[in-house]
Amino acid sequence: MPSKPSGEYMEELKELVKNHVLGNPIRLGIMIYILPRNKALFKELLEVLDVTPGNLDSHLKTLSKAGYVEIGKVFADRPRTMIKITDKGAKETGEYLRKLKNLLFEL
C-alpha cells in the first residue's frame, strides 16, 4: 500500500487530536469500554480504568457535556450510577477509532 505524503499524514493526525473529548486516554478508554455494552456502572469503570472516583467523575462530566454519555441513577439493592452511551457518542467514538486505525496502518 503506498504511503501518504508526510504533510497529508500530519494533517489527518492534527484533525484526529483536535477532538479534545476523545483525545484524552481515560475518556477514550471509557468510551471503548461502554461502546459494545451500551452502558456501564460507575463502579465497573473505576475497576477497569484504575482511576480515582473524582478523576472518573470529572471525565464523565466532560463526556456528558459533549453529549457522548448520559449519567443517571438505577435502584437495585442500593442506588448506583449508570453511564449510557448516546447515539452521538457511539457514532463519534466509531469514527474516531476508524480514523486512528487508518492512520496506524499508514505507519
N, C-alpha and C positions, 0 to 999 in steps of 0.2 A: 504494500500500500504506500503510495507516495506521501511523504510528509508535507505538512503545510509550511509555507514560509514563516520564519520565526515571528515576523510582525503580525501575521494573521493569528497565529497561535497565542501570542501575548494579548491581543485584543479580546479573544474568546476567554482567556483566563481572567482578564480585567472585568469582563461582564459577569463572569461567574462569581468572583469575590465581591462584587458590588452588592450582592444580596446579603445585606448585613444581618438578616434574620437567620438564614441557614448557613451563613459563612462561619458561624461560631460552632466549634466541635460539639459542645454539650447540646445546643439546640438541634443540631443535625442528628445527634445520637437519639434525642427524644423522638424526633420525627421518624427516624428509621425504625425505632422500636415500635412506635404506635402504628405506623403505616399498614403493616399486614394484619394487625389486630383490631384496628379502628378505635380502640380505647385502651386505657391502662390506668391502674390505680397509682396514686401519688407514691405510695409505699413501694410498689414494684419498680418505679422509675428510680427511686432512691437506691435500691439494691443493685439494679442493673448498671446504673451510671456511676455509683460510688461517689456521690456528691452530698453536700450538706443540705438539710431541708431549706435553709434560707437561699442557698445558691440555686437549687432546683426551682423554688418559688419564683425567684427573680427571672429565670429563663422562661418559665411557663407564662409569666405575665407578659413578657416580650412577644412570645408566640401567640398569646391570646389577643394582644393589642393589634397584631398584624393580621388577625383573622384566621390563623392556621389551626388553632385548637379552641375548644370550649371547655371551661373548667366548671364542674358542678359537684354537688354532693349526692351520694347514694346512701341509703339507710338499710343496713342489714342488722348485724348484732350491735353495731355502733356506726355513727356517721363516718364516711370515708370520702376522700376527694377523688373524683373520677375525671380523667382527661380524655376528651374525644377529639379525634381529628375531624376537621371540616373538609368539605369538598375542595375549597381553595387550598387548604393545607396539603391534601393528598396530591392535587394537581401540581402545585409549586414544588413539592418535595420530589415528585416523579421527574419533573422537568430538570430540576437541579441535579439529580443523580444521573440522568441521561447525559447532560452536558459534561458533568465531571467524568463519566465513563468515556465519552468520546475524546475528551482532552487527554486522558490517561492512555488511550490506545494510540494517540498521536506521538507519544514519547518514544 
